């Protein structure tokens, strides 16, 4: 899979010039200076870990393979300017496609956002990892800064369609325990669910001294509920989840409920010192991302 299959040349050009910078000092941030002349690695061996798709074959410890018949990677202390993990929601609710989004689902939009960030950061020689999840973490790629790792990230993002239920809190809480080195956690999700549980889970990352950015992806239909007539709505996270309603009669109550949800999410993230960026799928994602990163750069 080539970069061009996920991002258009125009989108790549707009993203490539941006600089994603963290407002707080994160482990591994060396202001562009590396102690080792070997990009991305120190000379000190750290540990073995199981091989995952996307790892360099040359990093396999063949002596351990000969003894155990299992593939393990010799992992060294990686020295990158920034270490980020993209956490992408692949649950059923992300499969929604509205009438004003140009035929793109929330998940497709999230994939493009994640691909843009990965392309940007690896272009800056920063380390990027990826986790996709629904009721559990489905795919996990540790942070790497090699250009070849970008292809593994893209392949993972498009490998499986979204589906199934999710509860963000428990999944994110479990993931926090897997990320031992400090860095930047970038959640890309519609954030639908129990807000206190979500914020509490993200707070686990903050307590571990990660910086956390939550990018909320919503469809315009979910914001203003433009439907009319008697309609049957299907729950995208449950096969048997249907409800028939009078859309016009429900509109005001829905909008009030959504506004209350957004207020709770915004205030919760604010208290936890988590950046929240809400993007609608009819908004050009590269322009929204550019504006946000420009703001971060000014506040740095």
C-alpha positions in Angstrom: 0.0 0.0 0.0 1.4 3.3 -1.0 1.0 6.7 0.7 -1.0 7.9 -2.3 -3.6 5.3 -1.7 -4.6 6.9 1.6 -3.7 10.5 1.2 -4.0 12.6 -2.0 -1.0 14.6 -3.1 -2.7 17.9 -2.2 -3.5 16.6 1.3 0.1 15.4 1.7 1.5 18.7 0.6 -0.7 20.6 3.1 0.2 18.3 6.0 4.0 17.9 5.3 4.9 21.5 6.2 3.2 21.4 9.6 5.1 20.8 12.8 3.4 18.8 15.5 5.0 19.9 18.8 4.2 18.9 22.3 3.6 21.7 24.9 5.1 19.7 27.6 8.4 17.9 27.8 7.9 14.3 27.0 10.4 11.5 27.5 12.6 11.1 24.4 12.2 14.8 23.4 15.8 15.9 22.6 15.1 19.2 20.7 16.2 17.5 17.5 19.5 16.2 18.9 20.2 12.5 19.3 22.8 11.0 21.5 23.3 8.1 19.1 24.5 8.6 15.5 22.1 5.7 14.5 18.8 7.4 13.9 16.1 6.1 16.3 18.3 3.9 18.4 20.8 4.0 21.3 23.6 1.5 21.7 22.0 0.0 24.8 19.9 -3.1 24.5 16.6 -2.8 26.4 14.5 -6.0 26.1 13.0 -8.7 23.9 9.4 -8.4 22.8 7.2 -10.5 20.4 7.5 -9.7 16.7 4.5 -7.8 15.2 3.7 -7.0 11.6 5.6 -4.0 10.4 8.8 -4.7 12.4 12.1 -4.9 10.5 13.1 -8.6 9.9 16.7 -7.7 10.5 15.7 -6.9 14.1 14.6 -10.5 14.8 16.8 -12.3 17.3 17.4 -15.5 15.5 19.3 -17.1 18.4 16.1 -16.8 20.5 14.1 -18.2 17.6 16.3 -21.2 17.4 15.7 -21.9 21.1 12.0 -21.1 21.3 10.7 -21.4 17.7 9.1 -18.0 18.2 9.9 -14.6 16.7 11.2 -12.0 19.1 12.6 -8.5 18.4 15.7 -7.2 20.1 14.4 -3.8 21.3 16.7 -0.9 22.0 16.1 2.3 23.7 14.6 4.4 20.9 15.6 8.1 20.8 13.1 10.1 18.8 12.1 13.8 19.0 8.5 12.8 19.9 6.8 9.6 20.7 3.1 9.4 19.8 0.4 6.7 19.8 -2.6 7.1 17.6 -5.7 5.4 19.2 -8.4 5.0 16.6 -12.0 4.0 17.4 -13.2 1.2 15.0 -16.5 0.5 16.6 -19.8 0.3 14.7 -20.9 3.9 15.4 -17.9 5.1 13.4 -19.5 3.5 10.3 -22.1 6.2 10.0 -22.3 8.1 6.7 -24.5 11.2 6.5 -26.0 13.0 3.5 -23.7 15.9 3.7 -20.3 14.2 4.2 -19.7 13.4 0.6 -20.2 9.7 1.1 -17.4 9.4 3.7 -18.0 7.6 7.0 -16.7 8.8 10.3 -14.2 5.9 10.3 -12.9 6.8 6.8 -12.5 10.3 8.1 -10.7 9.1 11.2 -8.4 6.9 9.0 -7.4 10.0 7.0 -6.7 12.0 10.1 -4.6 9.2 11.6 -2.7 8.7 8.3 -2.0 12.5 8.0 -0.6 12.6 11.5 1.5 9.5 11.0 2.8 10.8 7.7 3.7 14.2 9.4 5.4 12.8 12.4 7.4 10.1 10.7 8.4 12.8 8.2 9.8 14.7 11.2 11.6 11.5 12.3 9.3 11.1 15.3 8.1 7.8 16.6 4.5 6.9 15.9 2.5 3.9 17.2 -1.1 2.8 16.5 -3.9 1.1 18.4 -7.4 0.4 16.9 -10.2 -0.8 19.2 -13.9 -1.6 19.7 -14.6 -3.7 22.8 -10.9 -4.4 23.0 -7.7 -3.3 21.4 -7.7 -5.1 18.0 -4.4 -4.0 16.6 -1.4 -2.6 18.3 1.8 -1.3 16.6 4.5 0.0 18.9 5.9 3.5 18.1 8.6 3.5 15.4 10.2 6.2 13.4 11.3 4.3 10.3 9.7 5.2 7.0 8.7 1.6 6.5 6.6 1.7 9.6 4.3 4.2 7.9 3.2 1.5 5.5 2.4 -0.8 8.4 0.3 1.9 10.0 -1.6 2.5 6.8 -2.2 -1.2 6.2 -3.5 -1.6 9.7 -5.9 1.3 9.4 -7.6 -0.1 6.4 -7.4 -3.8 7.2 -10.7 -4.3 8.9 -14.0 -2.4 8.7 -15.5 -0.9 11.8 -18.1 -2.9 13.7 -19.2 -4.0 17.2 -19.9 -2.2 20.4 -17.5 -0.3 22.5 -17.1 1.3 25.9 -14.2 3.7 25.7 -13.3 3.8 29.4 -12.3 0.2 30.0 -10.5 -0.1 26.7 -8.4 3.0 27.1 -7.7 2.2 30.8 -6.2 -1.2 29.6 -4.2 0.5 26.9 -2.7 3.0 29.4 -1.1 0.1 31.2 0.7 -1.0 28.0 2.4 2.3 27.3 5.3 2.6 29.6 7.3 5.5 28.1 5.8 8.9 28.2 4.6 10.5 25.0 1.6 12.0 23.2 -1.7 10.0 23.1 -4.0 11.0 20.2 -7.5 9.5 20.5 -9.6 9.7 17.3 -13.2 8.7 18.1 -16.7 10.1 18.1 -16.4 9.9 21.9 -19.9 8.6 22.3 -20.5 6.9 25.6 -20.2 7.6 29.3 -18.3 10.9 29.5 -17.0 10.5 33.1 -15.7 7.0 32.3 -14.0 8.3 29.2 -12.4 11.3 30.9 -11.3 9.1 33.8 -9.6 6.6 31.4 -7.8 9.5 29.6 -6.7 10.8 33.0 -4.8 7.5 33.5 -2.6 8.7 30.6 -2.2 12.1 32.2 -1.2 10.6 35.5 1.5 8.7 33.6 2.7 12.1 32.3 1.5 11.6 28.7 0.1 14.5 26.8 -3.4 13.7 25.6 -5.2 15.0 22.5 -8.8 13.9 21.8 -10.0 14.4 18.3 -13.8 13.9 18.2 -15.1 13.0 14.8 -18.9 13.6 14.3 -21.2 13.7 11.3 -23.2 16.9 10.7 -26.4 14.8 11.1 -25.4 14.0 14.6 -25.1 17.6 15.5 -28.3 19.1 14.1 -30.5 16.1 13.5 -32.1 17.3 10.2 -34.4 14.4 9.7 -38.2 14.6 9.2 -41.1 12.1 9.1 -41.5 8.8 10.8 -38.1 7.0 10.5 -36.6 3.8 11.7 -33.1 4.3 13.2 -30.6 1.4 13.5 -28.0 1.1 16.3 -24.7 0.6 14.3 -23.2 -1.2 17.3 -25.9 -3.8 17.7 -27.5 -6.0 15.1 -30.9 -6.0 16.7 -30.9 -2.3 17.7 -33.8 -0.6 16.0 -36.1 2.2 17.0 -38.9 3.9 15.1 -39.5 7.6 16.0 -41.2 10.7 14.7 -38.0 12.6 13.8 -39.5 16.1 13.8 -41.0 15.7 17.3 -37.7 14.3 18.6 -35.4 17.0 17.1 -35.5 19.6 19.9 -34.9 17.0 22.6 -32.1 15.4 20.6 -30.3 18.7 20.0 -30.6 19.6 23.7 -29.2 16.2 24.7 -26.3 16.5 22.2 -25.5 20.0 23.4 -25.4 18.7 27.0 -23.2 15.8 26.0 -20.8 18.2 24.3 -20.7 20.5 27.2 -19.9 17.7 29.6 -17.2 16.4 27.3 -15.6 19.8 26.8 -15.6 20.6 30.5 -14.3 17.2 31.5 -11.4 17.4 29.1 -10.7 20.9 30.2 -10.4 19.8 33.9 -8.1 16.9 33.0 -5.9 19.2 30.8 -6.8 17.2 27.7 -6.9 19.0 24.3 -10.3 18.4 22.6 -10.7 19.1 18.9 -14.2 18.4 17.4 -14.3 17.9 13.6 -17.3 17.3 11.4 -17.0 15.0 8.5 -18.1 17.6 6.0 -15.1 19.7 7.1 -11.8 19.3 5.1 -9.8 17.4 7.6 -6.5 18.7 6.5 -7.6 22.4 6.9 -9.0 21.7 10.4 -5.9 19.9 11.4 -3.7 22.7 10.1 -5.6 25.3 12.0 -5.3 23.2 15.2 -1.6 22.6 14.9 -1.0 26.2 14.1 -2.8 27.1 17.4 -0.7 24.6 19.3 2.5 26.1 17.9 1.5 29.6 19.0 0.7 28.4 22.5 3.9 26.5 22.9 
